[in-house]
Protein backbone atom coordinates (compact mmCIF):
# COMPACT_ATOMS: atom_id res chain seq x y z
CA UNK A 1 0.00 0.00 0.00
CA UNK A 2 3.01 2.32 -0.05
CA UNK A 3 3.07 5.29 -2.41
CA UNK A 4 6.14 3.79 -4.04
CA UNK A 5 4.45 0.47 -4.73
CA UNK A 6 1.32 2.16 -6.06
CA UNK A 7 3.52 4.35 -8.29
CA UNK A 8 5.35 1.23 -9.51
CA UNK A 9 2.07 -0.56 -10.26
CA UNK A 10 0.77 2.43 -12.19
CA UNK A 11 3.84 3.55 -14.13
CA UNK A 12 6.70 1.05 -14.01
CA UNK A 13 5.23 -2.44 -13.91
CA UNK A 14 5.65 -4.38 -17.11
CA UNK A 15 7.74 -3.73 -20.18
CA UNK A 16 9.34 -0.43 -19.19
CA UNK A 17 10.60 -1.85 -15.90
CA UNK A 18 11.96 -4.97 -17.56
CA UNK A 19 13.69 -2.86 -20.20
CA UNK A 20 15.11 -0.49 -17.57
CA UNK A 21 16.49 -3.50 -15.65
CA UNK A 22 18.21 -4.82 -18.78
CA UNK A 23 19.51 -1.52 -20.10
CA UNK A 24 20.39 0.38 -16.93
CA UNK A 25 20.31 -1.52 -13.65
CA UNK A 26 21.90 -4.83 -14.64
CA UNK A 27 24.70 -3.40 -16.73
CA UNK A 28 28.22 -3.81 -15.41
CA UNK A 29 29.65 -0.32 -15.29
CA UNK A 30 32.88 0.85 -13.73
CA UNK A 31 32.01 4.46 -13.03
CA UNK A 32 29.18 6.81 -12.23
CA UNK A 33 29.79 8.47 -15.61
CA UNK A 34 29.06 5.18 -17.36
CA UNK A 35 25.92 4.72 -15.29
CA UNK A 36 24.76 8.26 -16.09
CA UNK A 37 25.32 7.54 -19.79
CA UNK A 38 23.04 4.48 -19.53
CA UNK A 39 20.38 6.55 -17.79
CA UNK A 40 20.70 9.23 -20.46
CA UNK A 41 20.27 6.66 -23.24
CA UNK A 42 17.21 5.20 -21.54
CA UNK A 43 15.70 8.64 -21.03
CA UNK A 44 16.32 9.55 -24.67
CA UNK A 45 14.26 6.49 -25.68
CA UNK A 46 11.37 7.54 -23.39
CA UNK A 47 11.47 11.30 -22.75
CA UNK A 48 7.67 11.39 -22.55
CA UNK A 49 7.81 9.01 -19.56
CA UNK A 50 9.88 11.18 -17.20
CA UNK A 51 9.82 14.73 -15.85
CA UNK A 52 13.52 15.03 -16.69
CA UNK A 53 16.52 12.80 -17.36
CA UNK A 54 17.42 12.22 -13.71
CA UNK A 55 14.00 10.66 -13.08
CA UNK A 56 15.00 7.75 -15.33
CA UNK A 57 17.72 6.78 -12.81
CA UNK A 58 15.28 4.51 -10.94
CA UNK A 59 11.74 4.39 -9.62
CA UNK A 60 12.70 6.20 -6.41
CA UNK A 61 14.04 9.19 -8.32
CA UNK A 62 11.08 9.11 -10.70
CA UNK A 63 8.72 9.28 -7.74
CA UNK A 64 10.76 12.06 -6.12
CA UNK A 65 10.97 14.14 -9.29
CA UNK A 66 7.25 13.70 -9.95
CA UNK A 67 6.52 14.73 -6.36
CA UNK A 68 8.64 17.84 -6.79
CA UNK A 69 6.51 18.86 -9.76
CA UNK A 70 3.36 18.05 -7.77
CA UNK A 71 4.45 20.43 -5.01
CA UNK A 72 5.93 23.26 -7.06
CA UNK A 73 3.75 23.43 -10.17
CA UNK A 74 0.04 23.81 -10.85
CA UNK A 75 -1.96 20.64 -11.42
CA UNK A 76 -1.36 19.63 -15.04
CA UNK A 77 -4.34 19.60 -17.36
CA UNK A 78 -2.53 18.09 -20.33
CA UNK A 79 -2.37 14.41 -21.19
CA UNK A 80 0.65 12.16 -21.18
CA UNK A 81 2.53 9.99 -18.75
CA UNK A 82 4.39 12.83 -17.03
CA UNK A 83 1.12 14.64 -16.31
CA UNK A 84 -0.40 11.39 -15.05
CA UNK A 85 2.56 10.88 -12.71
CA UNK A 86 2.12 14.36 -11.27
CA UNK A 87 -1.66 13.94 -10.94
CA UNK A 88 -1.06 10.59 -9.18
CA UNK A 89 -0.39 12.48 -5.93
CA UNK A 90 -3.75 14.25 -6.09
CA UNK A 91 -5.41 10.91 -5.31
CA UNK A 92 -4.21 11.22 -1.72
CA UNK A 93 -5.84 13.92 0.45
CA UNK A 94 -2.95 13.78 2.92
CA UNK A 95 -0.48 14.63 0.13
CA UNK A 96 -2.64 17.50 -1.06
CA UNK A 97 -2.60 18.83 2.50
CA UNK A 98 1.17 18.32 2.72
CA UNK A 99 1.58 20.17 -0.60
CA UNK A 100 -0.39 23.12 0.72
CA UNK A 101 1.68 23.22 3.90
CA UNK A 102 4.91 23.05 1.93
CA UNK A 103 3.84 25.84 -0.42
CA UNK A 104 2.82 28.03 2.53
CA UNK A 105 6.14 27.41 4.24
CA UNK A 106 8.11 28.10 1.08
CA UNK A 107 6.23 31.34 0.47
CA UNK A 108 6.59 32.52 4.07
CA UNK A 109 10.28 31.73 4.38
CA UNK A 110 12.39 34.76 5.31
CA UNK A 111 16.05 35.01 6.17
C-alpha positions, 0 to 999 in steps of 0.5 A: 500500500506504499506510495512507491508500490502504487507508483510502480504498479501504475507507471513502471510495472511491465515492459518499461521496468523490464527494459530499464532492468536490462539496459540500466540496472543490470549493466556492469559499469565501472564508473558513475559516468558510465551509469549516467550515460546508460540513464541518459540513453534510456531517457532519450528512448522515453522522454515522454515518460519522465519529468527530466533525465534524472527521473529515469535513474530509478523508480525512487528518483522518478517518484521524487521528481514527480513529487517535486513537480506536484508540489511546485507546479500547478496541477497539469491539465494536459495528457501524457505519462508525465502529467499522469505521474504528477496527478497521481499524488492528487489521489491522496488527500494527505499529500494535497494537504502536505503540498499546501503546507509546503507551499505556505512554508516556502512562500513565508520563508524569510532570512 
